[in-house]
Amino acid sequence: MAAARGKHDYDLLVIGGGSGGLACSKEAAQYGRKVAVLDYVNPSPKGTRWGLGGTCVNVGCIPKKLMHHGALLGTAIKDAKKYGWDIPLPVNHDWSVMANAIQDHVKSLNWGHRVQLQDKKVKYLNLKGVFVDQHTIQGESSKGEKTLLTAENIVLATGGRPKYPSNVPGAEFCISSDDIFWLRDSPGKTLVIGASYVALECAGFLTGFGLDTSVMVRTIPLRGFDQQMAHLVTDYMTSYGTRIFWKCTPIKIEKLNNGKLQVVWKNLASNIEERESFDTVMWAVGRTPETQGLCLDKAEVRVNPETGKVVVGDGEETSAQHIYAIGDIAEGRPELTPSAIKAGKLLAHRLFGKSTQLMDYDNVATTVFTPLEYGCVGLTEEEAVRRHGEDKIEIYHAHYKPLEYTVAEREAAQCYVKIVCLREGGQTILGLHFIGPNAGEVVQGFALGMKCNATYSQLASTVGIHPTCAEEVNKLNITKRSGLDATVTSC
């Protein structure tokens, strides 16, 4: 490892070994700087633990996508009958076989991250870090051993953890997304409380595995996403077999003598109290940034008291000189792994490589991996109207049927695409929204066009690849304003 350039132990100390923190540390080390990463995972309230890599690797993107894929395979098996495959139905799913395979893969990624840090000459310290002053961190091991570390620059990348409500008696009997991917046995009949993308994704793959799955929604699904698209997602989930309890809020959760959990909730629409028992109840009502245990006040790092997130500037800088924050912990930043990775790398280049390039948080694409995927980039229809006015935007849209669905005789009522454009001139595209198979793969390519200020005219002049779902974006020609039927009827 290189020697630190100044009076401190390290040129850069990163607190948090998730996607953003690891990316920042490895990039900084390539400049010959002395770099260390502190990572320590507090077990979930149910006792679940995991290794290096943060939420994405251990309890987020990676196991989620694998379980999502596993559930889709079950649907593909049913489709296969129509394509001539002689497969006895019904087929059965073995949770433990899948869970072991996914958990083994995650553990291989944990090990891979440690090897990468070693190869890049980044010091990995399995310590819980707290501030002593603006340049000093006290690290504490699982055995209670304490170590003082100093650094010229410090990056906060501790991410967030699932919220547990404090006003619902019995909430401690439930699991969260910190636990679902590490269960050895099937969760059985499950209630997911919340309507976040985490809630809908988990409920989706549980339904796909043939489990009796319900979702409890207090207000709206997928807050922050386009609401027309969000309701198409939940419409499909309902047809897929997921029960959705609309406008309901939990009152209490009781553990019964048979081990099941009885949930008592209030139906806000009817003002009636209802109850039902489940094998597993999962909270998915949002995430809390991991800032409370860092003693940020000792470093004079300003935190938004309402959100608990660290207030940052355009360059990820905090209110304290030489201290930065990236990823989910930073106020106003998208809670997305690729954003944290890119921000971490760019920060390292600015600190040690004389770069001035800032992270561009506009038009960051994302996908919700529900049974029918929803990918988007740019503004929602609601936000475009709020910013520009309804008369100044144009929306092109289409209902389409994937070719693969035809022979399988699958329902495609929720397969839908729309683009939100400015109405004048070349009609700059403000937002693109796509619901259908492989939505992430579709939207990723169009995201480049959005970064280049693509217009509807340019999109319409682009020849699509046939036959694909993605070409439906290029073929858009009917506006909402026209009132014409937007159903695609030709191949």
C-alpha positions in Angstrom: 0.0 0.0 0.0 1.2 3.5 -0.8 2.2 5.8 2.0 -0.1 8.7 2.8 0.9 12.0 1.3 0.2 14.1 4.4 0.2 13.9 8.2 -2.7 11.5 8.3 -2.9 7.7 8.2 -4.8 7.7 4.9 -5.3 10.0 2.0 -8.9 8.7 1.8 -11.0 6.8 4.3 -14.4 5.5 3.1 -17.0 4.5 5.6 -19.3 2.0 4.0 -18.4 -1.0 1.7 -21.4 -0.8 -0.6 -21.3 -0.2 -4.3 -20.5 3.6 -4.1 -17.9 3.3 -1.4 -16.1 0.4 -3.0 -16.1 2.2 -6.4 -14.7 5.4 -4.9 -12.0 3.7 -2.9 -10.7 1.5 -5.8 -10.7 4.5 -8.2 -8.7 6.6 -5.7 -6.2 3.9 -5.1 -5.3 3.9 -8.8 -3.8 7.4 -8.2 -1.3 5.8 -5.8 -3.1 7.1 -2.8 -3.3 5.4 0.5 -6.9 4.3 0.9 -9.0 2.3 3.4 -12.6 1.1 3.5 -14.5 0.6 6.8 -17.4 -1.8 6.5 -19.5 -3.2 9.3 -23.0 -4.7 9.0 -25.3 -4.5 11.9 -27.6 -7.6 11.9 -31.2 -7.0 11.0 -33.8 -7.1 13.8 -34.3 -10.7 12.9 -30.6 -11.4 13.1 -29.7 -11.6 9.4 -26.0 -10.9 8.6 -24.1 -10.6 5.3 -20.7 -9.8 3.9 -18.9 -7.0 2.0 -20.7 -5.4 -0.9 -23.6 -3.4 0.6 -27.3 -3.6 0.0 -27.1 -4.2 -3.8 -25.0 -7.3 -3.6 -26.4 -8.9 -0.4 -30.0 -7.8 0.1 -31.0 -5.8 -3.0 -30.4 -5.7 -6.7 -28.5 -9.0 -7.2 -30.6 -11.5 -5.2 -33.8 -9.6 -6.2 -33.1 -10.0 -9.9 -32.2 -13.6 -9.5 -35.4 -14.4 -7.7 -37.3 -12.3 -10.2 -35.8 -14.4 -13.0 -36.5 -17.6 -11.1 -40.2 -16.7 -10.9 -40.3 -15.8 -14.6 -39.0 -19.3 -15.4 -42.2 -20.7 -13.8 -44.3 -18.6 -16.2 -42.1 -19.7 -19.1 -42.7 -23.3 -18.3 -46.4 -22.7 -18.6 -45.9 -21.0 -21.9 -43.8 -23.9 -23.1 -46.8 -26.2 -23.4 -48.2 -24.0 -26.2 -44.8 -24.2 -27.9 -44.9 -27.9 -28.0 -42.9 -28.8 -24.9 -44.3 -31.8 -23.1 -44.0 -30.7 -19.5 -46.3 -32.2 -16.9 -48.2 -29.5 -15.0 -48.4 -28.3 -12.4 -44.7 -27.9 -11.6 -43.4 -27.3 -8.1 -40.9 -24.8 -6.8 -38.3 -25.7 -4.2 -37.4 -22.5 -2.3 -34.4 -24.0 -0.4 -32.7 -25.1 -3.7 -33.0 -21.7 -5.2 -32.1 -19.9 -1.9 -28.9 -21.9 -1.5 -27.8 -21.3 -5.1 -28.5 -17.5 -4.8 -26.8 -17.2 -1.4 -23.8 -19.1 -2.7 -23.5 -16.7 -5.6 -23.8 -13.7 -3.2 -21.0 -15.1 -1.0 -18.8 -15.5 -4.1 -19.4 -11.8 -4.8 -18.5 -10.9 -1.1 -15.2 -12.7 -1.6 -14.6 -11.1 -5.0 -14.9 -7.6 -3.5 -12.3 -8.5 -0.9 -10.0 -9.8 -3.6 -10.5 -6.6 -5.7 -9.7 -4.4 -2.7 -6.5 -6.3 -2.1 -5.5 -6.2 -5.8 -6.1 -2.4 -5.8 -4.1 -2.1 -2.6 -7.1 -0.7 -0.6 -7.1 -1.6 3.1 -10.3 -3.3 4.1 -11.2 -2.9 7.8 -14.2 -4.8 9.2 -14.9 -2.0 11.7 -17.8 0.2 12.7 -16.7 3.8 12.2 -17.7 6.9 14.2 -16.3 10.4 14.0 -14.1 11.8 16.7 -13.3 15.0 14.8 -13.3 16.1 11.2 -10.2 14.0 10.3 -10.4 11.2 12.9 -12.5 8.0 12.9 -12.8 5.5 15.7 -13.2 2.0 14.4 -14.7 -0.7 16.6 -14.6 -4.4 15.9 -17.3 -7.0 16.6 -15.2 -7.9 19.7 -15.3 -4.3 21.0 -11.7 -3.5 20.1 -11.2 0.2 19.2 -8.8 1.8 16.8 -8.2 5.4 15.9 -7.7 6.2 12.2 -7.0 9.6 10.6 -7.6 10.7 7.0 -7.1 13.8 4.9 -10.4 13.0 3.1 -13.4 11.0 4.3 -16.3 9.7 2.2 -19.6 8.7 3.8 -21.2 5.8 1.9 -23.2 3.9 4.5 -26.4 3.6 2.6 -29.7 2.9 4.2 -31.7 0.1 5.9 -35.4 -0.8 5.9 -37.8 1.1 8.1 -39.6 -0.6 10.9 -42.7 1.4 12.1 -42.6 2.3 15.8 -46.4 2.8 16.0 -47.5 -0.8 15.2 -47.4 -3.2 18.1 -45.9 -6.5 17.0 -43.8 -5.0 14.2 -40.8 -6.9 15.5 -42.4 -10.2 14.5 -42.0 -9.2 10.8 -39.1 -9.5 8.4 -37.8 -6.9 5.8 -35.9 -7.0 2.6 -32.8 -7.5 4.8 -34.1 -11.0 5.5 -36.2 -12.2 2.6 -33.2 -13.2 0.4 -31.5 -15.1 3.2 -34.5 -17.3 4.3 -33.6 -21.0 4.2 -37.2 -22.1 4.0 -40.1 -20.8 2.0 -41.9 -17.8 3.6 -45.2 -19.4 2.8 -48.3 -17.3 2.8 -46.9 -13.7 2.9 -48.2 -10.2 3.4 -46.0 -7.4 2.1 -46.8 -4.1 3.8 -46.0 -1.1 1.6 -46.2 -0.2 -2.1 -42.6 0.8 -2.8 -40.7 -0.8 -5.7 -39.1 -3.1 -3.1 -42.6 -4.2 -1.9 -44.0 -4.9 -5.4 -40.9 -6.6 -6.7 -40.8 -9.0 -3.7 -44.5 -9.6 -3.8 -44.1 -10.3 -7.5 -41.5 -13.0 -7.3 -43.3 -14.6 -4.3 -46.4 -14.9 -6.3 -44.4 -16.3 -9.2 -43.2 -19.1 -7.0 -46.8 -20.0 -6.3 -47.0 -18.5 -2.8 -50.2 -16.9 -1.5 -49.0 -13.3 -1.5 -50.8 -10.0 -0.6 -49.7 -6.4 -0.7 -51.1 -3.8 1.7 -51.2 -0.2 0.2 -52.0 2.8 2.3 -52.2 5.4 -0.4 -50.5 5.1 -3.9 -48.2 2.5 -5.5 -44.7 3.4 -6.5 -44.6 6.9 -5.1 -42.4 9.1 -7.2 -43.0 7.1 -10.4 -45.5 7.9 -13.2 -48.9 7.0 -11.7 -50.5 5.8 -14.9 -47.6 3.3 -15.3 -47.7 2.4 -11.6 -51.3 1.4 -11.7 -50.7 -0.7 -14.9 -48.0 -2.5 -12.9 -50.4 -3.3 -10.0 -53.2 -4.2 -12.5 -50.9 -6.8 -14.0 -49.9 -8.1 -10.5 -53.6 -8.6 -9.6 -54.1 -10.6 -12.8 -50.9 -12.5 -12.0 -52.4 -13.6 -8.7 -51.2 -11.1 -6.1 -53.9 -9.8 -3.8 -53.7 -6.1 -3.2 -55.4 -4.5 -0.1 -56.0 -0.9 -1.2 -56.2 2.0 1.3 -55.4 -0.1 4.3 -53.1 0.5 7.2 -51.8 -2.0 9.8 -53.0 -1.6 13.4 -51.2 -4.4 15.2 -49.5 -7.8 14.5 -50.0 -10.7 16.9 -48.1 -14.0 17.1 -50.5 -16.9 17.4 -49.9 -20.2 19.2 -49.5 -22.0 15.9 -46.6 -19.6 14.9 -48.6 -17.7 12.4 -48.9 -13.9 12.4 -52.3 -12.4 12.7 -52.4 -8.9 11.1 -55.1 -6.5 12.2 -55.6 -3.5 9.9 -58.0 -0.7 9.1 -59.6 -0.3 5.8 -59.5 3.5 5.3 -62.1 3.4 2.6 -64.8 1.6 4.6 -63.5 2.5 8.1 -63.8 -1.2 9.0 -61.2 -3.2 11.0 -60.1 -6.4 9.3 -57.8 -9.3 10.1 -56.1 -12.3 8.6 -53.3 -14.6 9.5 -50.0 -15.1 7.5 -46.9 -17.3 7.7 -44.7 -14.3 7.0 -45.2 -10.5 7.1 -42.7 -8.2 5.5 -42.2 -4.5 6.0 -41.4 -2.5 2.8 -42.4 1.0 3.8 -39.2 2.8 2.9 -35.6 3.1 4.0 -33.7 5.0 6.7 -30.2 6.4 6.0 -27.5 5.0 8.2 -26.4 8.3 9.7 -27.5 8.2 13.4 -24.6 6.1 14.7 -21.8 8.1 12.9 -21.5 11.0 15.5 -21.7 13.4 12.6 -22.1 16.3 15.0 -18.5 15.9 16.1 -17.4 16.5 12.5 -19.9 19.3 12.0 -21.6 17.5 9.1 -25.0 18.9 8.5 -27.9 16.5 8.3 -31.5 17.2 7.2 -33.4 16.6 10.4 -36.6 15.5 8.5 -34.9 12.8 6.3 -31.8 12.0 8.3 -29.8 12.4 5.1 -26.5 14.3 4.7 -26.8 17.6 3.0 -24.4 17.8 0.0 -23.4 20.2 -2.7 -23.0 19.6 -6.4 -19.6 18.0 -5.8 -20.9 15.6 -3.1 -19.2 17.9 -0.5 -20.8 18.2 3.0 -20.8 21.1 5.3 -17.4 19.9 6.7 -14.3 20.5 4.7 -12.8 17.3 3.3 -15.9 15.2 4.1 -18.1 13.9 1.3 -21.2 11.8 1.0 -22.4 9.6 -1.9 -25.3 7.3 -2.6 -28.4 6.7 -0.6 -27.1 8.6 2.4 -26.9 11.9 0.5 -29.9 14.3 0.4 -31.6 14.6 -3.0 -29.7 11.8 -4.7 -31.5 8.9 -6.4 -31.3 5.7 -4.4 -29.8 3.7 -7.2 -26.6 1.6 -7.2 -25.3 2.9 -10.6 -25.7 6.5 -9.5 -23.7 5.8 -6.3 -21.0 4.0 -8.3 -20.6 6.8 -10.9 -20.7 9.5 -8.2 -18.0 7.7 -6.2 -15.7 7.3 -9.2 -16.1 10.9 -10.3 -15.4 12.1 -6.8 -12.2 10.1 -6.7 -11.1 11.7 -10.0 -11.8 15.2 -8.6 -10.0 14.6 -5.4 -6.9 13.0 -6.8 -6.9 13.2 -10.6 -7.4 16.9 -11.2 -10.8 16.3 -12.8 -13.6 18.8 -12.6 -16.4 16.6 -13.9 -19.5 16.5 -11.7 -22.1 13.8 -11.5 -25.1 14.5 -13.7 -28.2 13.2 -11.9 -30.6 14.2 -14.6 -32.2 11.5 -16.8 -31.0 8.5 -14.8 -32.8 5.4 -16.0 -34.2 2.8 -13.7 -36.4 -0.3 -13.8 -38.9 -1.9 -11.4 -38.5 -5.7 -11.7 -42.1 -6.6 -11.1 -43.5 -9.7 -13.0 -44.2 -7.3 -15.9 -41.3 -4.9 -15.8 -41.5 -1.1 -15.8 -38.6 0.9 -17.1 -38.4 4.6 -17.2 -36.1 7.6 -17.8 -36.8 11.3 -17.4 -39.9 13.0 -16.2 -43.2 11.5 -15.2 -46.3 12.8 -17.0 -47.3 14.5 -13.7 -44.0 16.2 -13.3 -43.9 17.3 -17.0 -47.3 18.9 -16.6 -46.3 20.6 -13.4 -43.1 22.1 -14.9 -44.4 23.0 -18.4 -48.2 23.0 -18.3 -50.5 20.5 -19.9 -50.9 22.6 -23.1 -47.1 22.6 -23.7 -46.5 18.8 -23.6 -47.4 16.1 -26.0 -47.7 12.4 -25.1 -47.3 9.7 -27.6 -48.4 6.2 -26.5 -49.3 2.7 -27.5 -50.7 -0.5 -26.1 -48.9 -3.4 -27.7 -48.6 -7.2 -27.5 -45.2 -8.9 -27.4 -44.9 -11.5 -30.2 -43.9 -14.1 -27.6 -47.3 -13.7 -25.9 -49.3 -14.6 -29.0 -48.7 -18.3 -29.3 -48.7 -18.6 -25.5 -52.1 -16.8 -25.5 -51.0 -14.5 -22.6 -52.8 -11.4 -21.7 -51.1 -8.2 -22.7 -53.5 -5.5 -21.5 -50.8 -3.8 -19.4 -48.0 -3.8 -22.0 -47.8 -0.1 -22.7 -45.3 2.5 -23.8 -45.4 6.3 -23.7 -43.1 9.2 -24.3 -43.6 12.7 -22.8 -42.4 15.5 -25.1 -42.4 19.2 -25.4 -45.1 20.1 -27.8 -43.2 22.8 -29.8 -40.3 22.5 -32.2 -38.7 19.2 -32.7 -40.5 18.0 -29.6 -37.7 17.3 -27.1 -38.4 14.0 -25.2 -38.8 14.7 -21.5 -39.6 11.2 -20.3 -39.9 7.7 -21.6 -41.9 5.0 -19.9 -42.1 1.3 -20.9 -44.0 -1.6 -19.4 -43.3 -5.0 -20.8 -40.8 -7.9 -20.9 -37.1 -7.0 -20.4 -37.9 -3.3 -19.7 -34.5 -2.6 -18.3 -32.8 -3.8 -21.4 -35.1 -1.7 -23.6 -34.9 1.5 -21.6 -31.1 1.4 -21.1 -30.5 2.1 -24.8 -33.0 4.9 -25.0 -31.4 6.5 -22.0 -28.4 7.5 -24.1 -30.7 9.3 -26.5 -32.3 11.2 -23.5 -28.8 12.3 -22.4 -28.3 13.7 -25.9 -31.6 15.6 -25.8 -33.3 13.4 -28.3 -36.5 14.6 -30.0 -39.6 12.9 -31.1 -38.6 13.7 -34.7 -35.3 11.8 -34.3 -37.0 8.9 -32.6 -39.6 8.6 -35.3 -36.9 8.7 -38.0 -35.0 5.8 -36.3 -35.7 2.4 -37.9 -36.6 -0.2 -35.3 -35.4 -3.8 -34.9 -38.1 -6.3 -35.9 -39.7 -8.1 -34.3 -39.0 -6.7 -30.8 -40.8 -4.9 -28.1 -38.3 -2.1 -28.2 -39.4 -1.1 -31.7 -42.8 -0.1 -30.4 -41.0 3.0 -28.9 -39.8 4.0 -32.4 -43.2 3.4 -33.9 -45.1 5.7 -31.6 -47.4 8.0 -33.6 -50.7 8.4 -31.7 -51.0 11.2 -29.1 -53.2 11.1 -26.0 -54.5 14.4 -27.0 -56.0 12.9 -30.2 -58.2 10.5 -28.3 -57.5 7.8 -31.0 -57.2 4.1 -30.1 -53.5 3.5 -29.3 -53.7 -0.2 -29.6 -51.1 -1.7 -32.0 -52.9 -4.0 -34.4 -50.2 -4.9 -37.0 -46.9 -6.7 -36.6 
